[in-house]
Protein backbone atom coordinates (compact mmCIF):
# COMPACT_ATOMS: atom_id res chain seq x y z
CA UNK A 1 0.00 0.00 0.00
CA UNK A 2 1.45 3.37 -1.04
CA UNK A 3 0.29 6.42 0.94
CA UNK A 4 0.98 9.98 -0.18
CA UNK A 5 1.19 12.96 2.14
CA UNK A 6 2.30 16.59 1.93
CA UNK A 7 5.26 17.39 4.12
CA UNK A 8 5.48 19.65 7.13
CA UNK A 9 7.75 18.99 10.12
CA UNK A 10 5.14 18.29 12.81
CA UNK A 11 3.04 16.20 10.44
CA UNK A 12 5.99 14.09 9.32
CA UNK A 13 7.22 13.33 12.80
CA UNK A 14 3.72 12.30 13.92
CA UNK A 15 3.39 10.23 10.77
CA UNK A 16 6.69 8.45 11.44
CA UNK A 17 5.34 7.39 14.82
CA UNK A 18 2.30 6.01 13.01
CA UNK A 19 4.37 4.04 10.54
CA UNK A 20 6.30 2.53 13.38
CA UNK A 21 2.96 1.06 14.47
CA UNK A 22 1.37 0.27 11.11
CA UNK A 23 4.19 -0.93 8.87
CA UNK A 24 4.55 -4.22 10.74
CA UNK A 25 1.10 -5.29 9.57
CA UNK A 26 1.05 -3.75 6.08
CA UNK A 27 2.52 -5.83 3.29
CA UNK A 28 5.22 -4.00 1.31
CA UNK A 29 4.35 -0.48 2.42
CA UNK A 30 5.88 2.49 0.63
CA UNK A 31 5.33 6.08 1.69
CA UNK A 32 6.44 9.16 -0.20
CA UNK A 33 6.25 12.84 0.65
CA UNK A 34 6.46 15.87 -1.60
CA UNK A 35 8.32 19.12 -0.81
CA UNK A 36 9.59 18.32 2.67
CA UNK A 37 11.84 21.40 2.66
CA UNK A 38 15.58 21.45 2.04
CA UNK A 39 16.41 22.93 5.45
CA UNK A 40 14.60 20.08 7.25
CA UNK A 41 15.57 17.19 5.02
CA UNK A 42 18.49 16.11 7.21
CA UNK A 43 16.42 16.18 10.40
CA UNK A 44 13.59 14.26 8.77
CA UNK A 45 15.98 11.69 7.28
CA UNK A 46 17.48 11.14 10.73
CA UNK A 47 14.04 10.62 12.24
CA UNK A 48 13.26 8.08 9.51
CA UNK A 49 16.45 6.24 10.41
CA UNK A 50 15.59 6.37 14.11
CA UNK A 51 12.28 4.64 13.30
CA UNK A 52 14.05 2.09 11.04
CA UNK A 53 11.87 3.09 8.12
CA UNK A 54 14.52 3.75 5.46
CA UNK A 55 13.05 1.09 3.17
CA UNK A 56 9.52 2.40 3.63
CA UNK A 57 9.72 6.19 3.64
CA UNK A 58 10.82 8.13 0.55
CA UNK A 59 11.46 11.88 0.47
CA UNK A 60 10.54 12.97 -3.02
CA UNK A 61 11.59 16.60 -2.69
CA UNK A 62 9.97 19.57 -4.46
CA UNK A 63 7.61 18.82 -7.35
CA UNK A 64 5.76 21.33 -9.52
CA UNK A 65 3.43 18.62 -10.83
CA UNK A 66 2.21 15.98 -8.37
CA UNK A 67 -0.04 14.09 -10.79
CA UNK A 68 2.40 11.19 -11.12
CA UNK A 69 2.52 10.84 -7.34
CA UNK A 70 -1.26 10.90 -7.09
CA UNK A 71 -1.53 8.26 -9.80
CA UNK A 72 0.93 5.99 -7.99
CA UNK A 73 -0.65 6.33 -4.53
CA UNK A 74 -3.22 3.98 -2.97
CA UNK A 75 -4.32 6.38 -0.22
CA UNK A 76 -3.68 10.01 0.74
CA UNK A 77 -2.96 11.27 4.25
CA UNK A 78 -3.20 14.82 5.57
CA UNK A 79 -2.26 14.72 9.25
CA UNK A 80 -1.91 18.46 9.88
CA UNK A 81 -2.22 19.86 13.38
CA UNK A 82 -3.62 23.07 11.89
CA UNK A 83 -5.13 23.76 8.48
CA UNK A 84 -7.11 26.35 6.54
CA UNK A 85 -9.02 25.02 3.58
CA UNK A 86 -6.72 22.44 2.04
CA UNK A 87 -6.26 22.35 -1.72
CA UNK A 88 -4.30 19.14 -1.17
CA UNK A 89 -7.47 17.40 -0.02
CA UNK A 90 -9.31 18.52 -3.14
CA UNK A 91 -6.46 17.23 -5.31
CA UNK A 92 -6.55 13.86 -3.53
CA UNK A 93 -10.30 13.57 -3.97
CA UNK A 94 -10.16 14.63 -7.63
CA UNK A 95 -7.58 11.88 -8.17
CA UNK A 96 -10.06 9.34 -6.76
CA UNK A 97 -7.95 8.56 -3.70
CA UNK A 98 -9.37 7.49 -0.34
CA UNK A 99 -8.39 10.15 2.18
CA UNK A 100 -7.38 10.18 5.83
CA UNK A 101 -7.29 13.67 7.35
CA UNK A 102 -7.15 15.27 10.76
CA UNK A 103 -10.31 17.00 11.94
CA UNK A 104 -8.88 20.52 11.88
CA UNK A 105 -9.58 23.70 9.93
CA UNK A 106 -11.66 23.19 6.81
CA UNK A 107 -10.91 19.49 6.39
CA UNK A 108 -14.35 18.36 7.53
CA UNK A 109 -16.03 20.79 5.13
CA UNK A 110 -13.81 19.72 2.24
CA UNK A 111 -14.41 16.01 2.77
CA UNK A 112 -18.13 16.34 3.37
CA UNK A 113 -19.55 12.84 3.77
CA UNK A 114 -16.42 10.97 2.65
CA UNK A 115 -12.97 10.18 3.99
CA UNK A 116 -11.72 9.21 7.43
CA UNK A 117 -11.36 12.04 9.95
CA UNK A 118 -9.03 11.53 12.91
CA UNK A 119 -7.86 13.60 15.85
CA UNK A 120 -4.57 15.45 15.28
CA UNK A 121 -1.48 14.02 16.94
CA UNK A 122 -2.99 10.57 17.57
CA UNK A 123 -0.59 8.12 15.92
CA UNK A 124 -2.60 5.09 16.99
CA UNK A 125 -5.84 6.42 15.45
CA UNK A 126 -4.00 7.23 12.23
CA UNK A 127 -2.51 3.74 12.18
CA UNK A 128 -5.96 2.19 12.62
CA UNK A 129 -7.30 4.29 9.75
CA UNK A 130 -4.44 3.18 7.50
CA UNK A 131 -4.97 -0.45 8.41
CA UNK A 132 -8.69 -0.10 7.67
CA UNK A 133 -7.78 0.94 4.13
CA UNK A 134 -5.62 -2.13 3.52
CA UNK A 135 -8.65 -3.71 1.88
CA UNK A 136 -8.59 -2.84 -1.83
CA UNK A 137 -12.40 -3.07 -2.04
CA UNK A 138 -12.77 -0.46 0.69
CA UNK A 139 -10.15 1.76 -0.96
CA UNK A 140 -11.98 1.58 -4.29
CA UNK A 141 -15.31 2.42 -2.64
CA UNK A 142 -13.86 5.32 -0.66
CA UNK A 143 -11.96 6.65 -3.66
CA UNK A 144 -15.04 6.62 -5.87
CA UNK A 145 -17.04 8.40 -3.18
CA UNK A 146 -14.31 11.05 -2.84
CA UNK A 147 -14.35 11.65 -6.60
CA UNK A 148 -18.12 12.18 -6.53
CA UNK A 149 -17.98 14.44 -3.48
CA UNK A 150 -15.32 16.77 -4.87
CA UNK A 151 -17.56 17.65 -7.81
CA UNK A 152 -19.36 20.14 -5.54
CA UNK A 153 -16.25 22.32 -5.78
CA UNK A 154 -16.25 22.28 -9.58
CA UNK A 155 -16.54 25.84 -10.91
CA UNK A 156 -19.55 24.91 -13.04
CA UNK A 157 -21.41 23.60 -10.00
CA UNK A 158 -20.43 26.71 -8.03
CA UNK A 159 -21.78 28.94 -10.79
CA UNK A 160 -25.05 27.01 -10.84
CA UNK A 161 -25.42 27.32 -7.07
CA UNK A 162 -24.74 31.06 -7.23
CA UNK A 163 -27.27 31.44 -10.05
CA UNK A 164 -29.88 29.58 -8.00
CA UNK A 165 -29.23 31.76 -4.94
CA UNK A 166 -29.36 34.91 -7.08
CA UNK A 167 -32.71 34.08 -8.63
CA UNK A 168 -34.16 32.97 -5.30
CA UNK A 169 -33.47 36.36 -3.73
CA UNK A 170 -34.39 38.30 -6.84
CA UNK A 171 -37.81 36.60 -6.99
CA UNK A 172 -38.40 37.57 -3.37
CA UNK A 173 -37.42 41.18 -4.05
CA UNK A 174 -39.34 41.66 -7.30
CA UNK A 175 -42.90 40.99 -6.21
CA UNK A 176 -46.03 42.04 -8.17
CA UNK A 177 -47.08 45.61 -7.50
CA UNK A 178 -43.59 47.08 -7.45
CA UNK A 179 -43.76 48.13 -11.13
CA UNK A 180 -41.36 45.52 -12.47
CA UNK A 181 -43.42 42.36 -12.32
CA UNK A 182 -42.91 38.79 -11.21
CA UNK A 183 -39.78 36.94 -12.27
CA UNK A 184 -40.79 33.94 -14.36
CA UNK A 185 -37.57 32.17 -15.34
CA UNK A 186 -33.83 32.93 -15.13
CA UNK A 187 -33.02 35.42 -17.88
CA UNK A 188 -36.56 36.87 -18.32
CA UNK A 189 -38.95 39.11 -16.43
CA UNK A 190 -42.71 39.34 -16.94
CA UNK A 191 -43.89 42.94 -17.25
CA UNK A 192 -47.23 44.11 -15.77
CA UNK A 193 -48.71 44.01 -19.29
CA UNK A 194 -47.85 40.34 -19.57
CA UNK A 195 -45.00 40.74 -22.05
CA UNK A 196 -41.90 38.68 -21.33
CA UNK A 197 -38.74 40.73 -21.80
CA UNK A 198 -35.11 39.62 -21.50
CA UNK A 199 -33.23 40.96 -18.48
BADO-10472 format. One record per residue (C-alpha): residue in three letters; chain; x, y, z. Coordinates in steps of 0.1 Angstrom, whole numbers, plus 5000, padded with zeros to 4 digits. Layout:
REM BADO-10472
+-----+---+------+------+------+
|   r | c |    X |    Y |    Z |
+-----+---+------+------+------+
| ALA | A |    X |    Y |    Z |
...
+-----+---+------+------+------+
//
This chain:
REM BADO-10472
+-----+---+------+------+------+
|   r | c |    X |    Y |    Z |
+-----+---+------+------+------+
| UNK | A | 5000 | 5000 | 5000 |
| UNK | A | 5015 | 5034 | 4990 |
| UNK | A | 5003 | 5064 | 5009 |
| UNK | A | 5010 | 5100 | 4998 |
| UNK | A | 5012 | 5130 | 5021 |
| UNK | A | 5023 | 5166 | 5019 |
| UNK | A | 5053 | 5174 | 5041 |
| UNK | A | 5055 | 5197 | 5071 |
| UNK | A | 5077 | 5190 | 5101 |
| UNK | A | 5051 | 5183 | 5128 |
| UNK | A | 5030 | 5162 | 5104 |
| UNK | A | 5060 | 5141 | 5093 |
| UNK | A | 5072 | 5133 | 5128 |
| UNK | A | 5037 | 5123 | 5139 |
| UNK | A | 5034 | 5102 | 5108 |
| UNK | A | 5067 | 5084 | 5114 |
| UNK | A | 5053 | 5074 | 5148 |
| UNK | A | 5023 | 5060 | 5130 |
| UNK | A | 5044 | 5040 | 5105 |
| UNK | A | 5063 | 5025 | 5134 |
| UNK | A | 5030 | 5011 | 5145 |
| UNK | A | 5014 | 5003 | 5111 |
| UNK | A | 5042 | 4991 | 5089 |
| UNK | A | 5046 | 4958 | 5107 |
| UNK | A | 5011 | 4947 | 5096 |
| UNK | A | 5010 | 4963 | 5061 |
| UNK | A | 5025 | 4942 | 5033 |
| UNK | A | 5052 | 4960 | 5013 |
| UNK | A | 5043 | 4995 | 5024 |
| UNK | A | 5059 | 5025 | 5006 |
| UNK | A | 5053 | 5061 | 5017 |
| UNK | A | 5064 | 5092 | 4998 |
| UNK | A | 5062 | 5128 | 5007 |
| UNK | A | 5065 | 5159 | 4984 |
| UNK | A | 5083 | 5191 | 4992 |
| UNK | A | 5096 | 5183 | 5027 |
| UNK | A | 5118 | 5214 | 5027 |
| UNK | A | 5156 | 5214 | 5020 |
| UNK | A | 5164 | 5229 | 5054 |
| UNK | A | 5146 | 5201 | 5073 |
| UNK | A | 5156 | 5172 | 5050 |
| UNK | A | 5185 | 5161 | 5072 |
| UNK | A | 5164 | 5162 | 5104 |
| UNK | A | 5136 | 5143 | 5088 |
| UNK | A | 5160 | 5117 | 5073 |
| UNK | A | 5175 | 5111 | 5107 |
| UNK | A | 5140 | 5106 | 5122 |
| UNK | A | 5133 | 5081 | 5095 |
| UNK | A | 5165 | 5062 | 5104 |
| UNK | A | 5156 | 5064 | 5141 |
| UNK | A | 5123 | 5046 | 5133 |
| UNK | A | 5141 | 5021 | 5110 |
| UNK | A | 5119 | 5031 | 5081 |
| UNK | A | 5145 | 5038 | 5055 |
| UNK | A | 5130 | 5011 | 5032 |
| UNK | A | 5095 | 5024 | 5036 |
| UNK | A | 5097 | 5062 | 5036 |
| UNK | A | 5108 | 5081 | 5005 |
| UNK | A | 5115 | 5119 | 5005 |
| UNK | A | 5105 | 5130 | 4970 |
| UNK | A | 5116 | 5166 | 4973 |
| UNK | A | 5100 | 5196 | 4955 |
| UNK | A | 5076 | 5188 | 4926 |
| UNK | A | 5058 | 5213 | 4905 |
| UNK | A | 5034 | 5186 | 4892 |
| UNK | A | 5022 | 5160 | 4916 |
| UNK | A | 5000 | 5141 | 4892 |
| UNK | A | 5024 | 5112 | 4889 |
| UNK | A | 5025 | 5108 | 4927 |
| UNK | A | 4987 | 5109 | 4929 |
| UNK | A | 4985 | 5083 | 4902 |
| UNK | A | 5009 | 5060 | 4920 |
| UNK | A | 4994 | 5063 | 4955 |
| UNK | A | 4968 | 5040 | 4970 |
| UNK | A | 4957 | 5064 | 4998 |
| UNK | A | 4963 | 5100 | 5007 |
| UNK | A | 4970 | 5113 | 5042 |
| UNK | A | 4968 | 5148 | 5056 |
| UNK | A | 4977 | 5147 | 5092 |
| UNK | A | 4981 | 5185 | 5099 |
| UNK | A | 4978 | 5199 | 5134 |
| UNK | A | 4964 | 5231 | 5119 |
| UNK | A | 4949 | 5238 | 5085 |
| UNK | A | 4929 | 5263 | 5065 |
| UNK | A | 4910 | 5250 | 5036 |
| UNK | A | 4933 | 5224 | 5020 |
| UNK | A | 4937 | 5224 | 4983 |
| UNK | A | 4957 | 5191 | 4988 |
| UNK | A | 4925 | 5174 | 5000 |
| UNK | A | 4907 | 5185 | 4969 |
| UNK | A | 4935 | 5172 | 4947 |
| UNK | A | 4934 | 5139 | 4965 |
| UNK | A | 4897 | 5136 | 4960 |
| UNK | A | 4898 | 5146 | 4924 |
| UNK | A | 4924 | 5119 | 4918 |
| UNK | A | 4899 | 5093 | 4932 |
| UNK | A | 4920 | 5086 | 4963 |
| UNK | A | 4906 | 5075 | 4997 |
| UNK | A | 4916 | 5102 | 5022 |
| UNK | A | 4926 | 5102 | 5058 |
| UNK | A | 4927 | 5137 | 5073 |
| UNK | A | 4928 | 5153 | 5108 |
| UNK | A | 4897 | 5170 | 5119 |
| UNK | A | 4911 | 5205 | 5119 |
| UNK | A | 4904 | 5237 | 5099 |
| UNK | A | 4883 | 5232 | 5068 |
| UNK | A | 4891 | 5195 | 5064 |
| UNK | A | 4856 | 5184 | 5075 |
| UNK | A | 4840 | 5208 | 5051 |
| UNK | A | 4862 | 5197 | 5022 |
| UNK | A | 4856 | 5160 | 5028 |
| UNK | A | 4819 | 5163 | 5034 |
| UNK | A | 4805 | 5128 | 5038 |
| UNK | A | 4836 | 5110 | 5027 |
| UNK | A | 4870 | 5102 | 5040 |
| UNK | A | 4883 | 5092 | 5074 |
| UNK | A | 4886 | 5120 | 5099 |
| UNK | A | 4910 | 5115 | 5129 |
| UNK | A | 4921 | 5136 | 5158 |
| UNK | A | 4954 | 5154 | 5153 |
| UNK | A | 4985 | 5140 | 5169 |
| UNK | A | 4970 | 5106 | 5176 |
| UNK | A | 4994 | 5081 | 5159 |
| UNK | A | 4974 | 5051 | 5170 |
| UNK | A | 4942 | 5064 | 5155 |
| UNK | A | 4960 | 5072 | 5122 |
| UNK | A | 4975 | 5037 | 5122 |
| UNK | A | 4940 | 5022 | 5126 |
| UNK | A | 4927 | 5043 | 5097 |
| UNK | A | 4956 | 5032 | 5075 |
| UNK | A | 4950 | 4995 | 5084 |
| UNK | A | 4913 | 4999 | 5077 |
| UNK | A | 4922 | 5009 | 5041 |
| UNK | A | 4944 | 4979 | 5035 |
| UNK | A | 4913 | 4963 | 5019 |
| UNK | A | 4914 | 4972 | 4982 |
| UNK | A | 4876 | 4969 | 4980 |
| UNK | A | 4872 | 4995 | 5007 |
| UNK | A | 4899 | 5018 | 4990 |
| UNK | A | 4880 | 5016 | 4957 |
| UNK | A | 4847 | 5024 | 4974 |
| UNK | A | 4861 | 5053 | 4993 |
| UNK | A | 4880 | 5067 | 4963 |
| UNK | A | 4850 | 5066 | 4941 |
| UNK | A | 4830 | 5084 | 4968 |
| UNK | A | 4857 | 5111 | 4972 |
| UNK | A | 4856 | 5117 | 4934 |
| UNK | A | 4819 | 5122 | 4935 |
| UNK | A | 4820 | 5144 | 4965 |
| UNK | A | 4847 | 5168 | 4951 |
| UNK | A | 4824 | 5177 | 4922 |
| UNK | A | 4806 | 5201 | 4945 |
| UNK | A | 4837 | 5223 | 4942 |
| UNK | A | 4838 | 5223 | 4904 |
| UNK | A | 4835 | 5258 | 4891 |
| UNK | A | 4805 | 5249 | 4870 |
| UNK | A | 4786 | 5236 | 4900 |
| UNK | A | 4796 | 5267 | 4920 |
| UNK | A | 4782 | 5289 | 4892 |
| UNK | A | 4750 | 5270 | 4892 |
| UNK | A | 4746 | 5273 | 4929 |
| UNK | A | 4753 | 5311 | 4928 |
| UNK | A | 4727 | 5314 | 4900 |
| UNK | A | 4701 | 5296 | 4920 |
| UNK | A | 4708 | 5318 | 4951 |
| UNK | A | 4706 | 5349 | 4929 |
| UNK | A | 4673 | 5341 | 4914 |
| UNK | A | 4658 | 5330 | 4947 |
| UNK | A | 4665 | 5364 | 4963 |
| UNK | A | 4656 | 5383 | 4932 |
| UNK | A | 4622 | 5366 | 4930 |
| UNK | A | 4616 | 5376 | 4966 |
| UNK | A | 4626 | 5412 | 4960 |
| UNK | A | 4607 | 5417 | 4927 |
| UNK | A | 4571 | 5410 | 4938 |
| UNK | A | 4540 | 5420 | 4918 |
| UNK | A | 4529 | 5456 | 4925 |
| UNK | A | 4564 | 5471 | 4925 |
| UNK | A | 4562 | 5481 | 4889 |
| UNK | A | 4586 | 5455 | 4875 |
| UNK | A | 4566 | 5424 | 4877 |
| UNK | A | 4571 | 5388 | 4888 |
| UNK | A | 4602 | 5369 | 4877 |
| UNK | A | 4592 | 5339 | 4856 |
| UNK | A | 4624 | 5322 | 4847 |
| UNK | A | 4662 | 5329 | 4849 |
| UNK | A | 4670 | 5354 | 4821 |
| UNK | A | 4634 | 5369 | 4817 |
| UNK | A | 4611 | 5391 | 4836 |
| UNK | A | 4573 | 5393 | 4831 |
| UNK | A | 4561 | 5429 | 4828 |
| UNK | A | 4528 | 5441 | 4842 |
| UNK | A | 4513 | 5440 | 4807 |
| UNK | A | 4522 | 5403 | 4804 |
| UNK | A | 4550 | 5407 | 4779 |
| UNK | A | 4581 | 5387 | 4787 |
| UNK | A | 4613 | 5407 | 4782 |
| UNK | A | 4649 | 5396 | 4785 |
| UNK | A | 4668 | 5410 | 4815 |
+-----+---+------+------+------+
//
